[in-house]
Amino acid sequence: MTIQDPETPVLFAAREPIFPRRVKGTFRNLKWWLLALMLGIYYVTPWIRWDRGPLLPDQAVLIDMSGRRFFFFMIEIWPYEFYFVAGLLIMAGLGLFLFTSAAGRVWCGYACPQTVWTDLFILVERWIEGDRNARIRLHRQKWDAEKIRKNGLKWTAWLLIGLATGGAWVFYFTDAPTLFHDLLHGTAHPAAYITMAILTATTFFFGGFAREQICIYACPWPRIQAAMMDEDTLTIGYRDWRGEPRGKQSVEGHGDCIDCMACVNVCPMGIDIRDGQQMACITCGLCIDACNDTMDKIGKPRDLIGYLALTDETREREGKAPKSVWAHVFRPRTIMYTTLWAGVGVALVVALFMRTDIDVNVTPVRNPQYVTLSDGSIRNTYDLRLRNKHGEDRWFTLSATSDATFLLSMEGDQGLKVLVPANETKTQRLFITAPAHSHGAEEERTPLRLWIQDIGTPEFPHTDRVSHDTVFFGKGD
C-alpha cells in the first residue's frame, strides 16, 4: 500500500459548504439588475407572440423541430441555412474572447447561467434561513424540527425554480400555451416530461449543491481564459502595497487592510482575493463592494480591492497614476477581436438581406449518366428541390440558358410550371434533351444554367428569380 506524500497537491478537494454574506454596493446592484433581466428574457420569451400569417406559428422565438425551422421574430432560418446559426456561435465565441481580454471573467461573474441560477438559489436560501451567520449555525446544528422545516421549504423552492427552468426550456420547441395546457392535463409528449425532469434535477443540483464546484471542476473556461488575457487585462486584484501589513489601524506601520475578512465572507467561491489571482475567481466584484464598505467606515481610500491590470500594479508601486480604462480596453488584441466580431456580424446581416423567398437545389441523376433516345437525341435527368418560403402557394416556371440547344420537360403533364405549397420544399424530376448530332449531344460536358422563377399571384405580384449552375453530359465521342 502506497501512502500519499502530504505535500503532493491533489486535483480534487471535498466540498466545504460556502455561505456568502449579504453585501450592498455597485457590483452587487449590477448583478441584481442583470439577473432580473436575463431570467426575465429566459422565462418570458416563449410567450411573446408574432403574427406570421395563417399557415405559420405565431410564437416569436420557436425552434420548430417538426417543421425543421427556427423562427426569431421576423427572421426564419431553414435547415440548409444553418450557417446563420454557425455565424452566431462564432460571434458568441469572439464576444467571449473580447470581454475576457478586456475585463477578465466578466461572463462568469455576471452572465453565466451557473452564476445566475446560483445567485437566485442563494437569494432564496437567505430569505428562508437568514444571512451568513444564521445559515452557518443552522448547518452545524443537529437535525431538529427547525432544520427540517427550513431545509424542506428551501428545497421545495429550489425544485419549483428548477421546474420552471425546465418548463421554460421546452416551451422554446413548441407552441407555449398549447404545451402548457397539455402539461397540466397530462397529455403532452413524454419527451417534454423527460426533458423537464432532467433540467429540474440538474438545476436543483447545480444551483443548490454543486455551485462553485461546477465552475472549478466542470467548466473548462477557467483553464483556457489565460490565453485571452495579457498584462493590460483588467481583473480584480488586491493592492497589497497599500494593505500590508494587515492589522489594527491604531498600530503604527499597519496598512489599510484591517483583516476583517469581509472580502472572504461575501465571496461565492469561498476564496481570499488577497492571496492573488486564482483560477476559482469569477471576478463578480462582490469583494470590491465589501472592501469599499469597510474602507468607508474606517475613513480610508476606496479600491483597496478593485479592477486593475498588471501594468497598473507596476505603475502604482512606483507612485504613478494607473492607465485610463480606455487605454486598457482599446489595444491591439481587443481591436482585433472587435473587428472580427463586427465582420462576422456584418456578413450575417448582408447574407440575411440577400436571401430570396425561393430556392432550388439541383441533383443530376447519374445512373445512368445519360440515355440515348430512339431518334438519337441525348437525355439527362435531374432531381430538383424547389423551396417556397412564401406564406402562400406559388407557381414556379423552369427555363435554362446555355451555348448549346436543349429541350426541357418535367415528369408529369404540366409543361414547365410546378405548384409549390407554402413554406414547403417540393421534389420535381426534370428531363433535359439535346437533339441528335447537336453540340450538347456530341460534347462530353456542356455547362448550363437552370432558372427558377416565381410568377407571383394577383395579390402578390412581386416575383423572384434564382439560378443554379450544372452540366449536361453527352456522348463525348
C-alpha positions as CSV (number, residue, x, y, z in Angstrom):
1,M,0.0,0.0,0.0
2,T,1.4,3.4,-1.0
3,I,0.9,6.3,1.4
4,Q,0.5,9.6,-0.4
5,D,3.0,12.3,0.4
6,P,1.1,15.0,2.3
7,E,3.0,17.6,0.2
8,T,1.7,16.2,-3.0
9,P,-1.0,18.5,-4.5
10,V,-4.4,17.0,-5.0
11,L,-6.5,17.5,-8.1
12,F,-9.8,17.4,-6.2
13,A,-10.9,18.6,-2.8
14,A,-14.0,17.6,-0.9
15,R,-16.5,20.4,-1.0
16,E,-16.7,22.7,2.0
17,P,-20.1,24.5,2.2
18,I,-19.9,28.2,1.4
19,F,-22.3,30.7,3.0
20,P,-21.8,34.1,1.3
21,R,-22.7,37.1,3.4
22,R,-25.1,39.6,2.0
23,V,-23.4,42.7,0.6
24,K,-24.6,46.0,-0.9
25,G,-22.8,48.1,-3.5
26,T,-22.3,48.9,-7.1
27,F,-21.3,45.5,-8.4
28,R,-24.0,43.7,-6.3
29,N,-26.7,46.0,-7.7
30,L,-25.4,45.4,-11.3
31,K,-25.6,41.7,-10.7
32,W,-29.2,42.0,-9.4
33,W,-30.2,44.0,-12.5
34,L,-28.6,41.6,-14.9
35,L,-30.1,38.6,-13.0
36,A,-33.6,40.1,-13.3
37,L,-33.0,40.9,-17.0
38,M,-31.7,37.6,-18.1
39,L,-34.2,35.5,-16.1
40,G,-37.0,37.7,-17.4
41,I,-35.8,37.1,-21.0
42,Y,-35.5,33.4,-20.5
43,Y,-38.9,32.9,-18.9
44,V,-40.9,35.4,-20.9
45,T,-39.6,35.0,-24.4
46,P,-41.6,31.8,-25.3
47,W,-44.8,33.6,-24.5
48,I,-44.2,36.5,-26.9
49,R,-46.5,36.4,-30.0
50,W,-45.5,37.3,-33.6
51,D,-48.0,37.3,-36.4
52,R,-46.6,35.5,-39.5
53,G,-49.8,34.7,-41.3
54,P,-52.3,31.8,-41.1
55,L,-50.0,29.0,-42.1
56,L,-47.1,29.7,-39.7
57,P,-46.7,29.6,-36.0
58,D,-47.3,32.8,-34.1
59,Q,-44.6,32.3,-31.4
60,A,-41.9,35.0,-31.7
61,V,-39.0,32.6,-30.9
62,L,-39.5,29.0,-31.8
63,I,-37.3,26.0,-32.7
64,D,-39.8,24.1,-34.8
65,M,-38.4,20.6,-34.9
66,S,-41.3,19.1,-36.8
67,G,-41.2,21.9,-39.4
68,R,-37.4,21.9,-39.3
69,R,-37.1,25.6,-39.0
70,F,-36.0,28.2,-36.5
71,F,-38.2,31.4,-36.0
72,F,-36.8,34.5,-34.4
73,F,-39.4,37.3,-34.7
74,M,-39.3,38.3,-38.4
75,I,-36.4,36.0,-39.3
76,E,-37.0,32.4,-40.4
77,I,-34.0,30.1,-40.7
78,W,-34.3,26.9,-42.7
79,P,-32.1,23.8,-42.2
80,Y,-29.9,24.5,-45.2
81,E,-29.3,28.0,-43.7
82,F,-27.6,26.6,-40.6
83,Y,-24.6,28.9,-41.5
84,F,-26.6,31.7,-39.8
85,V,-26.6,29.7,-36.5
86,A,-22.9,28.8,-37.0
87,G,-22.2,32.5,-37.5
88,L,-24.0,33.5,-34.3
89,L,-22.0,30.9,-32.4
90,I,-18.8,32.3,-33.9
91,M,-19.9,35.8,-32.8
92,A,-20.6,34.5,-29.3
93,G,-17.2,32.9,-29.1
94,L,-15.4,36.1,-30.3
95,G,-17.5,38.2,-27.9
96,L,-16.4,36.0,-25.1
97,F,-12.8,36.4,-26.2
98,L,-13.2,40.1,-26.4
99,F,-14.8,40.6,-23.0
100,T,-12.3,38.3,-21.3
101,S,-9.4,40.1,-23.0
102,A,-10.7,43.5,-21.8
103,A,-12.1,42.7,-18.3
104,G,-11.3,39.1,-17.3
105,R,-14.0,36.6,-16.5
106,V,-16.9,39.1,-16.6
107,W,-19.0,36.4,-18.3
108,C,-18.5,34.1,-15.4
109,G,-19.2,36.7,-12.8
110,Y,-22.3,38.3,-14.3
111,A,-24.0,36.3,-17.2
112,C,-23.1,32.6,-17.0
113,P,-26.3,30.6,-16.3
114,Q,-24.5,28.8,-13.5
115,T,-23.8,32.1,-11.8
116,V,-27.3,33.5,-12.4
117,W,-29.2,30.5,-11.1
118,T,-26.7,30.1,-8.1
119,D,-27.4,33.7,-7.2
120,L,-31.1,33.0,-7.3
121,F,-30.7,29.9,-5.2
122,I,-28.6,31.8,-2.6
123,L,-31.2,34.6,-2.5
124,V,-34.0,32.0,-1.7
125,E,-31.7,30.4,0.9
126,R,-31.1,33.7,2.5
127,W,-34.8,34.6,2.6
128,I,-35.6,31.3,4.4
129,E,-32.6,30.7,6.6
130,G,-31.2,34.1,7.2
131,D,-27.8,35.7,6.4
132,R,-24.4,34.1,6.7
133,N,-24.1,33.5,10.5
134,A,-27.7,32.1,10.7
135,R,-27.0,29.7,7.8
136,I,-23.8,28.5,9.3
137,R,-25.5,27.9,12.7
138,L,-28.3,26.0,11.0
139,H,-25.8,23.9,9.0
140,R,-23.9,22.9,12.2
141,Q,-26.9,22.2,14.4
142,K,-28.4,18.7,14.7
143,W,-31.5,17.7,12.7
144,D,-34.4,19.0,14.6
145,A,-37.8,20.5,13.7
146,E,-36.4,23.9,12.7
147,K,-33.7,22.4,10.5
148,I,-36.2,20.0,8.8
149,R,-38.7,22.8,8.2
150,K,-36.3,25.3,6.8
151,N,-34.4,22.8,4.6
152,G,-37.7,21.3,3.4
153,L,-39.0,24.8,2.5
154,K,-35.7,25.7,0.8
155,W,-35.5,22.6,-1.2
156,T,-39.1,22.9,-2.3
157,A,-38.5,26.4,-3.6
158,W,-35.4,25.2,-5.4
159,L,-37.3,22.4,-7.0
160,L,-40.0,24.8,-8.2
161,I,-37.3,27.1,-9.7
162,G,-35.8,24.0,-11.4
163,L,-39.2,23.0,-12.7
164,A,-39.8,26.5,-14.1
165,T,-36.4,26.4,-15.7
166,G,-37.1,23.0,-17.4
167,G,-40.6,24.1,-18.3
168,A,-39.4,27.4,-20.0
169,W,-36.8,25.4,-22.0
170,V,-39.4,23.0,-23.6
171,F,-41.6,26.0,-24.4
172,Y,-39.0,27.1,-27.0
173,F,-39.6,23.9,-29.0
174,T,-43.4,24.1,-29.5
175,D,-46.3,26.5,-29.0
176,A,-46.0,27.6,-25.4
177,P,-49.8,28.0,-24.5
178,T,-50.7,24.7,-26.1
179,L,-47.9,22.8,-24.4
180,F,-48.7,24.4,-21.1
181,H,-52.3,23.2,-21.4
182,D,-51.1,19.7,-22.3
183,L,-48.6,19.6,-19.5
184,L,-51.3,20.4,-16.9
185,H,-53.7,17.8,-18.3
186,G,-51.0,15.1,-18.7
187,T,-51.4,14.8,-22.5
188,A,-48.0,16.3,-23.5
189,H,-45.5,14.2,-25.4
190,P,-43.3,12.1,-23.0
191,A,-40.2,13.9,-24.3
192,A,-41.5,17.1,-22.7
193,Y,-41.8,15.5,-19.3
194,I,-38.5,13.7,-19.5
195,T,-36.7,16.9,-20.6
196,M,-38.3,18.9,-17.8
197,A,-37.4,16.2,-15.2
198,I,-33.8,16.2,-16.3
199,L,-33.5,20.0,-16.3
200,T,-35.3,20.3,-13.0
201,A,-32.8,17.8,-11.4
202,T,-29.7,19.4,-12.9
203,T,-30.8,22.9,-12.0
204,F,-31.6,21.8,-8.4
205,F,-28.2,20.0,-8.0
206,F,-26.0,22.5,-9.8
207,G,-27.5,25.7,-8.3
208,G,-28.2,24.2,-4.8
209,F,-25.4,21.9,-4.0
210,A,-22.6,21.9,-6.6
211,R,-22.4,25.7,-7.1
212,E,-18.7,26.7,-7.2
213,Q,-17.7,23.1,-7.9
214,I,-19.1,23.4,-11.4
215,C,-17.0,26.5,-12.0
216,I,-13.8,24.9,-10.7
217,Y,-14.0,21.3,-11.9
218,A,-16.7,21.0,-14.6
219,C,-16.2,24.2,-16.6
220,P,-13.2,24.4,-19.0
221,W,-13.2,28.2,-19.3
222,P,-11.0,28.9,-16.2
223,R,-8.3,26.8,-17.7
224,I,-8.3,28.5,-21.1
225,Q,-9.0,32.1,-20.2
226,A,-5.3,32.8,-19.7
227,A,-4.9,32.6,-23.5
228,M,-7.2,35.6,-23.9
229,M,-5.6,37.8,-21.2
230,D,-2.4,39.8,-21.0
231,E,-0.7,42.3,-18.7
232,D,-3.3,45.0,-19.8
233,T,-6.4,43.0,-19.0
234,L,-8.5,44.5,-16.2
235,T,-9.3,42.0,-13.5
236,I,-9.9,42.0,-9.7
237,G,-6.9,42.3,-7.5
238,Y,-5.7,43.3,-4.1
239,R,-3.4,46.3,-3.7
240,D,-1.1,44.7,-1.2
241,W,1.4,47.6,-1.3
242,R,-1.4,49.6,0.3
243,G,-2.9,47.0,2.5
244,E,0.1,45.2,4.1
245,P,0.9,44.6,6.8
246,R,-2.6,43.8,7.9
247,G,-3.9,44.7,11.3
248,K,-5.5,47.3,13.5
249,Q,-5.3,50.9,12.3
250,S,-4.2,52.0,15.8
251,V,-0.9,50.2,15.4
252,E,1.7,52.3,13.6
253,G,3.1,50.8,10.4
254,H,0.0,48.8,9.5
255,G,-1.5,49.1,6.1
256,D,-5.1,49.9,5.1
257,C,-6.3,46.2,5.4
258,I,-7.7,45.6,8.9
259,D,-8.1,41.8,8.2
260,C,-11.9,42.0,8.7
261,M,-12.4,39.1,6.3
262,A,-15.4,40.8,4.7
263,C,-14.0,40.1,1.2
264,V,-13.8,36.4,2.0
265,N,-17.2,36.2,3.7
266,V,-19.1,37.7,0.7
267,C,-17.2,35.6,-2.0
268,P,-19.5,33.0,-3.6
269,M,-16.4,30.9,-4.4
270,G,-15.0,31.0,-0.9
271,I,-11.6,32.3,-1.8
272,D,-9.4,35.1,-0.4
273,I,-8.6,37.5,-3.2
274,R,-5.7,38.8,-1.1
275,D,-3.8,35.6,-1.9
276,G,-3.5,36.8,-5.5
277,Q,-5.1,35.7,-8.8
278,Q,-6.8,32.3,-8.6
279,M,-8.5,30.0,-11.0
280,A,-11.6,30.0,-8.8
281,C,-12.1,33.8,-9.0
282,I,-15.1,34.6,-11.3
283,T,-14.5,38.4,-11.0
284,C,-18.0,39.1,-9.7
285,G,-16.9,42.2,-7.8
286,L,-18.6,41.4,-4.5
287,C,-15.3,41.6,-2.7
288,I,-14.9,45.1,-4.0
289,D,-18.2,46.2,-2.6
290,A,-17.4,44.6,0.8
291,C,-14.0,46.1,1.0
292,N,-15.2,49.6,-0.1
293,D,-17.8,49.5,2.6
294,T,-15.1,48.7,5.2
295,M,-12.8,51.5,3.9
296,D,-15.7,54.0,4.1
297,K,-16.2,53.0,7.7
298,I,-12.6,53.4,8.8
299,G,-12.0,56.5,6.7
300,K,-9.6,55.1,4.2
301,P,-9.5,55.5,0.4
302,R,-11.6,53.0,-1.5
303,D,-10.5,50.4,-4.0
304,L,-8.0,48.6,-1.8
305,I,-9.6,45.7,-3.8
306,G,-10.6,46.7,-7.3
307,Y,-10.2,46.3,-11.0
308,L,-6.6,46.7,-12.1
309,A,-4.1,45.3,-14.6
310,L,-0.6,44.1,-14.1
311,T,0.7,47.2,-15.8
312,D,-1.3,49.3,-13.3
313,E,0.3,47.4,-10.4
314,T,3.8,48.3,-11.6
315,R,2.9,51.9,-12.1
316,E,1.1,52.2,-8.7
317,R,4.0,50.6,-6.8
318,E,6.2,53.3,-8.4
319,G,3.8,56.0,-7.2
320,K,2.5,56.8,-10.7
321,A,-1.2,57.1,-11.8
322,P,-2.7,54.0,-13.4
323,K,-3.6,53.9,-17.1
324,S,-7.1,55.0,-18.0
325,V,-9.8,52.4,-18.6
326,W,-9.9,53.2,-22.3
327,A,-6.2,52.6,-22.6
328,H,-6.7,49.1,-21.2
329,V,-9.8,48.4,-23.3
330,F,-8.7,49.7,-26.7
331,R,-5.5,47.9,-27.5
332,P,-4.4,45.7,-30.5
333,R,-5.8,42.4,-29.1
334,T,-9.3,43.8,-28.3
335,I,-9.4,45.8,-31.5
336,M,-8.7,42.6,-33.4
337,Y,-11.4,40.7,-31.6
338,T,-13.8,43.6,-32.2
339,T,-13.0,43.8,-35.9
340,L,-13.5,40.0,-36.3
341,W,-16.8,40.1,-34.3
342,A,-18.1,43.0,-36.3
343,G,-17.0,41.4,-39.6
344,V,-18.9,38.2,-38.9
345,G,-22.0,40.3,-37.8
346,V,-22.0,42.4,-41.0
347,A,-21.6,39.3,-43.2
348,L,-24.6,37.7,-41.5
349,V,-26.7,40.8,-41.9
350,V,-25.7,41.1,-45.6
351,A,-26.5,37.4,-46.2
352,L,-29.8,37.8,-44.4
353,F,-31.0,40.6,-46.6
354,M,-29.7,38.9,-49.8
355,R,-31.8,35.9,-49.2
356,T,-34.6,35.2,-51.7
357,D,-38.0,33.7,-50.9
358,I,-37.5,30.9,-53.3
359,D,-34.6,28.5,-53.7
360,V,-33.6,25.5,-55.8
361,N,-31.1,22.6,-55.4
362,V,-30.3,20.5,-58.5
363,T,-29.0,16.9,-58.3
364,P,-28.1,15.2,-61.6
365,V,-29.2,11.6,-61.8
366,R,-26.1,9.6,-62.6
367,N,-27.4,6.1,-63.0
368,P,-27.3,6.1,-66.0
369,Q,-25.4,9.3,-66.8
370,Y,-27.4,9.8,-69.9
371,V,-29.9,8.0,-72.1
372,T,-29.8,7.7,-75.9
373,L,-33.4,8.0,-77.3
374,S,-34.7,6.3,-80.4
375,D,-34.1,9.4,-82.6
376,G,-30.5,9.7,-81.5
377,S,-31.1,12.5,-79.1
378,I,-29.4,12.5,-75.6
379,R,-31.3,13.0,-72.4
380,N,-30.1,13.8,-68.9
381,T,-32.3,13.6,-65.8
382,Y,-32.2,15.9,-62.8
383,D,-33.9,16.0,-59.4
384,L,-34.9,19.5,-58.4
385,R,-35.7,20.5,-54.8
386,L,-37.8,23.6,-55.0
387,R,-38.3,25.7,-51.8
388,N,-41.2,28.1,-51.4
389,K,-40.6,30.3,-48.4
390,H,-43.7,32.4,-49.0
391,G,-46.7,32.1,-46.8
392,E,-48.9,31.0,-49.8
393,D,-48.7,28.5,-52.6
394,R,-46.7,29.7,-55.6
395,W,-46.3,28.6,-59.2
396,F,-42.7,28.3,-60.4
397,T,-41.6,28.2,-64.0
398,L,-38.4,26.5,-65.3
399,S,-36.0,27.5,-68.0
400,A,-32.4,27.0,-69.0
401,T,-29.6,29.0,-70.7
402,S,-26.6,27.5,-72.4
403,D,-24.4,27.8,-75.5
404,A,-26.0,24.6,-76.8
405,T,-29.6,23.9,-77.7
406,F,-31.7,21.9,-75.2
407,L,-35.3,20.9,-74.7
408,L,-36.8,20.8,-71.2
409,S,-39.7,18.7,-69.9
410,M,-40.9,17.7,-66.5
411,E,-42.2,14.5,-65.1
412,G,-46.0,14.6,-65.4
413,D,-48.2,16.5,-67.9
414,Q,-47.8,20.1,-66.6
415,G,-45.4,21.7,-69.0
416,L,-42.7,23.7,-67.3
417,K,-44.8,25.0,-64.4
418,V,-44.9,23.5,-61.0
419,L,-47.0,24.4,-57.9
420,V,-45.0,24.5,-54.7
421,P,-47.0,24.6,-51.5
422,A,-46.5,27.4,-49.0
423,N,-43.5,27.1,-46.7
424,E,-42.5,23.7,-48.1
425,T,-40.0,22.0,-50.3
426,K,-41.1,20.0,-53.3
427,T,-39.1,17.5,-55.3
428,Q,-39.6,17.6,-59.0
429,R,-37.9,15.5,-61.8
430,L,-36.7,17.4,-64.8
431,F,-35.6,16.0,-68.2
432,I,-33.2,17.9,-70.5
433,T,-32.7,16.6,-74.0
434,A,-30.1,17.5,-76.6
435,P,-31.1,16.9,-80.3
436,A,-29.2,14.3,-82.2
437,H,-25.8,15.4,-83.6
438,S,-26.1,18.8,-81.7
439,H,-23.3,20.4,-79.8
440,G,-24.8,19.3,-76.5
441,A,-25.2,15.7,-77.6
442,E,-21.7,15.3,-79.0
443,E,-19.7,17.0,-76.3
444,E,-18.8,15.2,-73.1
445,R,-19.8,18.0,-70.8
446,T,-21.7,21.2,-71.6
447,P,-22.3,23.8,-68.9
448,L,-25.8,25.1,-68.5
449,R,-27.7,27.3,-66.0
450,L,-31.2,26.4,-64.8
451,W,-33.5,29.2,-63.9
452,I,-36.4,29.1,-61.5
453,Q,-38.9,32.0,-61.4
454,D,-41.8,32.6,-59.1
455,I,-44.5,34.0,-61.4
456,G,-46.4,35.6,-58.4
457,T,-50.1,36.0,-57.8
458,P,-52.6,38.8,-58.3
459,E,-52.4,39.5,-54.6
460,F,-48.6,39.2,-54.5
461,P,-47.3,40.4,-58.0
462,H,-43.6,40.6,-56.9
463,T,-41.6,37.8,-58.4
464,D,-38.2,36.2,-57.5
465,R,-35.8,34.5,-59.8
466,V,-32.9,32.2,-58.9
467,S,-30.5,30.1,-60.8
468,H,-28.3,27.0,-60.3
469,D,-25.3,26.0,-62.5
470,T,-25.0,22.4,-63.6
471,V,-23.7,20.4,-66.5
472,F,-25.2,18.3,-69.3
473,F,-23.4,15.0,-70.2
474,G,-23.2,13.9,-73.8
475,K,-21.5,11.1,-75.7
476,G,-18.1,12.7,-75.9
477,D,-17.0,10.7,-78.9
